[in-house]
Amino acid sequence: MSDAFWIILTGSLVAMTSGLLGCYLVLRKMSMVGDAISHAVLPGIAVAFLLSGSRSSVPMLIGAAAFGMLCTWMIEVFTKKARVQEDASIGISFTWLFAIGVILITFFADQVDLDQECVLYGEIAFIGFETWLGVPVAVWTLGGLFLAIIAFLYFGYKGLYITTFDPEYAATLGISVATWHYLLMGAVSVTTVFTFESVGAILVVAFLIVPAATAYLLTRKLQQMLLLAAATGVIAAVAGYYLAVWINASISGSMVVVLGVLFAMAFVAHIARKASPQKQKNLLPDNG
């Protein structure tokens, strides 16, 4: 198959996986936590390489996931224990951890074969260079991740649903809100780790937030929101690739541009629906 097919498939897998998790982040008003985690994993990657001396995916995954969870824990502690506003806690946590990662990579540049730009922008155009059974390794990895996230959301649907929409009621039922919170953050951390090598941290953040925000403007039903977010991501992956080919630009950047256009269209539709005559009629008091 052509490189275009594999690139689009890779982007689509990342888009669907990230978009599904992003719906819960948007609904919990934690969108920027995904951004924080995607940057906070950098020191984990550097530390894992320094300790293992290998670029094997297993130590990289463990190190990055550990720092992703550390970032989540720091945000929680700063917000609840120190009473720092959540947005400030996010900014403090991820910038500090990301800066540590940059310093580690810079300081040990001769030993660590990692490039900050690859972490940020990814190498989606080169995923076909490493294959197994004729299929890019990234596709195998991201396909497995997608199935794992689908299983997590399917079996954890009720727990995630109630702790997202009514955490106080969930607590009265004996459901651990903190457990579901950290399970979700763990899923986001693992997704970020698995996907950033192929598409970069910036595109991961875009796929986590923008499709979910777009779907949120179009529906108020969770199941429909999940489907719309996944579909929006796939459309952006496909259209973004062909836009990049057409204008000879960055593939990841083009996908994000398409995401922005789709969000703008949803925003216009949302505003038009709110201002529609039917909506205005419903807002009028009864004359009878």
N, C-alpha and C positions, 0 to 999 in steps of 0.2 A: 504494500500500500504506500501511497505517497506521504511525504513529510507533512504536507498540509493536513491530511487526515489525522495523523498522530498528534500534531500540535493542537488542532481543534478539539480532539478527544481529551487531551490532557487538560486544556483550559476548561472544558465542559465539566470534567470530573471535579476539578478544584472548585468551579463555580457552584455546582450542586451541593457538594459537601459543605463548603463555607456558607452558602446561602441558607441552608437548612438550620445550621447552628446560629447564624446571624439573626434569624427571626426571634429566637429566645433572648439574644443579647439586646435587640431593639426593644422588645416588649418589657424587658427588665430595666430598661434605661441604662444599659451597660455597654453601649456600642464601642466606646473608646477603650474598654478593657481588652477587646480583641486587638486593637492597635498596640496597646501596652505589651501584651503577651508576645506579639509578633516581633517586637524589638527586644524584649527582655530575654529571648532565647539565645541571643548572640553570645553572651559570655558562657552560657552552658555548652555551646558548640566548641568554643575555644578551649575551655577547661577539659572537655571530654577528649579533644585531640591531644592536649598536652599530657593527660594522664594515660591515655591508651596508646598514643603514638600511631593511631590509625584513623582513617576517614571512614571506617566501617559504619554502617547506618545504625547499628545497635547502640554503641556508646554515644554516638551523636544524638540519638533519640532520647536516651536516658538523661544525658546532660541537659539538653534543651528543654525537655519536659520538666525536669527538676527546677530549672530557673523560671519556667513559665508558671509553675505552681508557687514558687517563691514570690514572684511578682504579685500573684493573686492574693497570697497571704499578707504581703506587705500592705497592699491596698486596703484589705479588710482591717488590719491592725491600726493603720493610720486613721481610718475613717471612724471605727467604733471605739477604739481605746483612746486615741489622742484627740478625737472629735475634729479632725481636719476634714474639710469638705471633700467629697468623693473625687471631684474633678482635679483638685489639688493633689490628692493622694495618688491618683493615676499618673499625673505629670511628674511627681517626685520619684515614684517607683520605677517607671519604665525608662526615664531619661538617665537615672543613676545607673541602672543595670546595663542599659545600652552603651553608656559611656565606658563602663568597665570592660565590656566586650570589645569595643573599638580599641581601647588601650592595650588589652591583651593581644589582639591580633597585630597591632602596630609594633608592640614591644618584642613580640616573638615572631616577627615577620619571616625570619629565616627558617623557623621551625614549623610554623603553621601555614599550610598551603591553603589558605582561605582568602577570599577577596571580598571586601566589604560591598563592592558594587554588585557582585553576584548574589549576595545575601539580599540586597535591596531590590534588584531588578530581575534576578533569576536568569535562567538560560533556557527558556521554553523553546527557542528556535533550534536548540541542539539536543533535544531529548532523544532523537533517533540514533545518536552516536553509541549508546549503550543499550543493547537488546538482549533478550532471552527468549528463545524459541521464535525469533522473528518479530517479537513485540517489544517495544521500548520498556525498560525496567520501570521507568516512571509510571507507565500506564498500569503495569501489574500492581505497583505499590499504591497508587492513587485509587485504583479499582477496589483493592482490598480495603482501603481506608473508607471509601464511600459505602461499601456494604456494612462495615463495622458501625459507622455512624447511623446508617439506616436502622440497624438492629438496636442500637442504643436508644434512638428516638422512638422506635416502635414499642419496645418493652418498657421504656421509661416514660411513655407519653403521659400517663395519668399523674405521675409524680412531678414531672416538669410542668405540666399544665397547672396543677393546683398551687405549686410553689411559685409559679410565675404570676398568676392572676390574683391569688389571695393567700399570701404567705402566713398571715396571722391565723386564718382559718385552718390552714395546713398544720400549723403548730399545735392548735387545740385538738387536732385529730391524732396527734402523736407522730406526725410525719416530720422528719428531720430536714428543715429548710437548708441548714448548712451543708448537709450531705449532698443534697441535690445541686446546691450551688457549686460545690467543689467538683462534683461529677461533670457538670457542664463546663466548668473552667478547665478541667482536665481534658475533656474532649476538644475544646478549643485549642489548648496547648499542643496536643498530639497532632491535630489537623494542621496547625501552623508549622510544626516541625516537618511533617511529611511533605508539605506543599511548597515551602519557601524555596527549596533547592531548584524546583522546576520553574516556578513563576515569580519568585521574589516576594519579600515582605510587603511591598507596596500593593501588589495585585491581590495578595491574600487579604489585606485589610479592606481593600475595595470590594472584594467578593463577599466578605463577612458583613459589611454594613449596607452597601448601596442596594443590592437586590432585595434585602429584607425591608429596607426603608421604602423602596419602590412598591413592594407588595403591600406594605402597611397603608399606603395611600389609597389602594384600590379595594381593600376588603377589611372587614373586622372579624372574620372567621379564621381561626388558627390553621385549620387544615388547608383552606384555600390560600392562606398567606404562605404556607410552606411550599405549596405547588407553584404559586406565582413567583416566589423568590428563586426557586430552582430553575424555572423556565426563563426568567429574566437573565440569570447568569449564563445559561446556555446560549441564548440569543446574543448576548454581549461577546461571548467567546467566539462564536461563528462570525458575526459581523465585524468584530474587532480584528480578527485575522485578515479578512479580505480588505478591510480599510488599511491595515498596515502594508499589505502587498500593493495596494493601489497607490498610496502616497509614499511608499518606501520609508516607513517609519517603524518605531519600536512596536512590537506585537503587544507586549504587556501594556504599554501606554495607550495604544489604540483601543484595547479592550476596556480600559478604564474610561476613555472618552465616550465610548458607546454606552457604558453604564450610566454616565452622566446625562447623556441624551435621553435614555430611557426613563431615568428618574424625572427629568424635566417634563417629558411627555405625561408621565403619571401625575406630576404636580399640576399641570394644566388641566388634565381631566378631573382631578380632585377638586380644583377650584371651580371648574365649570359645573360639576355636579352639585356643589354646595350652592351655587348661584342659579341653578336651574329653576324654571317656573314652578315645577312640581314641588321642589324643595321650599321655594318661597311660599307656595300655597299652604304647605304643611305648617309653616311658621306663623301664619295669620290666625288671629283668634276666631273662634266660631261666631257666626252672626245669628245662628239660630238658637 
